[in-house]
Amino acid sequence: MFSAKSQLKSKISLFILPFVLIMLIIGAGCSKEVKDPNTLLNTAVSLANEGNKWKESLEYAKEALDLDPNSSNAQVMYALALVGNDKGDQALKQLRIIVKDYPDNFLAQLSLGKILFDKKDYEGAYDNLTNAYKMQPDNIDVLILFSQCSAKLQAKNTDKLFLKLAKQKGFEDNPEIYNELGTYYANTRDISKAAQNLSKAYKLAPDNPVIVSNLGVFCDRFLNKPKKAKFFYRKFLILTTDEGGYSQLREEIINRLQSFSKT
């Protein structure tokens, strides 16, 4: 048996790192032969944005930081390069220092919030993301991450953040936003709004396994409508026949379907 709260799934793709790195670019890049910290930093950013050159990016960021240890941009870039090289714990320590020394550094607040969010320290992430949001309330990367973090904590500003996100260009008909809203409203027992948003998510993406399973759980545990629940559960099983990533949820749903026949 599984609980509704644990099975209502949240899923919006995060795409923070490539976007925020662009903000660090200061001037036109040259070669490493020029020992200028801004040029080195710019090169580190360019390498990081290529996605698979984090090792080289870390080298340039380190050299830029050595040349200008008081540069908050160099410090942040170095921390982000550490993350790209799977040194998250070291980056976390670095970013905590930066945020303490430079509390108005937007990128440091956002980056620290993302690392803490990835570590499932949602309360810690919430504080830094709140700071980042206050500085740049229309930044799409902040809005995405802050919305999700708020939802994890069931904070009162969750629906306002997601509704604001839904008005942004490219997100107007994003089914995952309405899935998030439906999940939030269900878990805070606003059943009417939960039904509205989960239904809208389903209309926009009727073959999304997460949304389909959520509707099954919602009809089952919140609406007490077993017939509709079974429809969505069975559809979820059909949609995920060849997808191993849903094996645990499939097993739980199969067990739930079997339990219906015993009642």
N, C-alpha and C positions, 0 to 999 in steps of 0.2 A: 504494500500500500504506500502511496506517496502523497505528500501534501500539496495543495494547490500553490501555496506560496513558493515552495522550493522548485516547482516545475514551470511556473510562468517565466519564460525566458526573455532576456534582454540582449539585443545584439545590434549595434551600429558600428560600422567599421571606423576605426580611428586612423586619421592620416595627418597627425600633427607634425612629426619630425621634418619631412621634406618641406613643408610650408614655412615653419618658423625659422628654419635655417636661412632662408632667403633674407630674412630681416637683418641678419648679421652682416651682410655684404656691405662693405664700406666704400670701396673704390674698384677701379679696374685692376684685374689681376695680372701679375707678371710671373717671373720664374722665382724659384727658391733662392737663386743667387743674390737677389736683392734682399738684404737683411732689414726689411721694413716690416714691423709687426702687423700693420694693416694689410699689406700685400700677402703676407703669410696666412693671416686669418682668412682673407678672401679665398685663397687657394684651398684652405682646409674646408671651407663651406662648399666650394665647388666640387671637391672630391666626395664630400659626404652626400651631396645631392645626387651623385652618380649611383649611390646605393651600395656598391660593392667595393668601395675603396676606403673603408673605415680605418684600416691600419695606417695608410698614408695620411689620411685626414688627421689622425691623432698625432702623427709626427709633426705636421705643420702647425697644428694647434699648440702643441707643447713648445715649439720653438718660438711661436708668437708670444706665448705666455712668459717664456724665459726673458724675452726682450722687453716686455711690458707687463710685469706682474700685477700692476694696479689696474689693468684694463678689465672691466667687468665683462665686456664682450668676449675677450680672449678666455677668461675664466669659464664663462658659460659654454663657449665652443669646445673647450677642452673637456668639460664635463659631458657634453653631448657625444663627443668622440669616444669617451670612455664607455658610454652606453652602447654605442655602435660596435665596440670591441668586447661586448659581454662583461663589462666591468661595472655593473650597475651599483654595487655596494660602494665602490670607490667614488662613483659619480654622485651618489646620494650624499656622501659626506661633503664632497666639494660644493654641491648645490646648497646644502644647509648653511655653509659658511658664506656663500655669495649672498643668499637671501638675508642673512643676518647683517652683513656689511652694506648691502645695496638693496634695501627692501622695496625700492621703487623700480627695480629691474624686472620688467614685464616677462622677458624670456626666462629668467631664472625662476620666477614664481610659477610660470606655466610648466616648465620642464620638471621642476621638483614635484608639482602636482601630478604630472603624468607618471613619473616613476613610482610615487606612492600609490597611485591608482592601480598601476600594474601589479604592485605588491599586495593589493587588496587592503591597503591601509586607507580606507575611504574617508575616515574622519580627518586624518592628517592631510590627505589630498584636498579635502574640501576647503580647508583654511587657505592653502596656497592658491587654489583655483578661484576662490572668492576674491583674493587680492588681485589676481590677473584679470578677472572679469571687471572689477571696479576700474582698472586702468584702461581696458579695451573691451567694453561691453558688446561691441559689434564684431569682434574677431571671431571668425567662424570656428577656428580650432579650439578656442576657449569655450565657445558655446556648446560644441559637441561634447567635449570632455566634462565640462561642468554640469551639463544636463544629466549625463550618465552617472556621475558621482552623486549628484543630488538624488537621483532615483534609487541608487543603492542604499542611501540613508533615509529614503522616504521623506526628504526635506520638503517643507511647505512651498518652496519656490520651484519644485520640479516641473509642475505643469506649465508654469509661466515660461520657463526656459525652453521646454520642448515646443511649446506653441510659437515662441519667438523663432526657434530653429526652423519650424515648418514654413515660416514666411520668407526664409532666405532663398536666394536664387539657387535652383537645383535641388531643393529639398521640399518643394511644394507638395509633391505627391509621393513622398518617400514612405513606403509602408512600414519601415522599421521605426520611424518616429511614432506612428500611431500604435504600433505594437508596444513601444516603451510607455506611451501614455496609458494604454489600456492596462498594462501590467501595474503601473503606479496606482491607478485608480482602483484596480481590483484589490491590491494589497492594503490600500487605505480605506477600503470598503465603500467606495463611491461606485456602486454597482451599475447605475445608469450610465455614467460617463465611461466606465470600463467597457460596457457592452458596445457603446457607440464607437469607441476608438478601435477596439479589437475587430469589430465588424468592418470598419473602414479599412483597416490594415488588410483584412482578408479580401475585400473587394479589389484592392490594389495589387495584391500578390496572393492569389488563391492556391498557388502551389509552393509557397514558402513553408518548409516543414516546421520551423519554429512557430510561425503564426498559427498554423493548423493545429499543432499540439497545444498551444496556448488556449485556443478556442475550445478544444476538447476538455481541458482542465477547467476552464471557466464555466462551461455548461455543466460539468460534472460536480465540481465542488462549490461553486458560487450560486449557480442557478438551479441546481438539483433537477437537471433535465437529462436523464441518462440516454434517451433516444438520440438527442442531438450530440451528446458527448461521444457516443459510440460511432456516430457518423464521422466525426473529426478524428477520433482515434484511429479508425480503420483507414481513413484517407492518409493520415500520417504514416502508417505502416506501409502503404502502397508507395508513397513518395520516397521513402527511405530504404527501400528493399536492397539497393546496392550501395548504400552509403554507410560505411563502418563507423563514422563519427557519431552516429546516433545509437550505437548498440545498447548502451545502458538505458537510455530513455525508451527504446523499443521494448526492451525486456520489461520495464516497469509498466508500460502501456499494455503489453500483452497480458501481464498478470492482472491488470485492472479490468481488461475486457473479460477475462475468465471469471473474475469475481462477480461480474454482473449476472452471469448465468446461475450463480449460486444463491442469488437473493430473490 
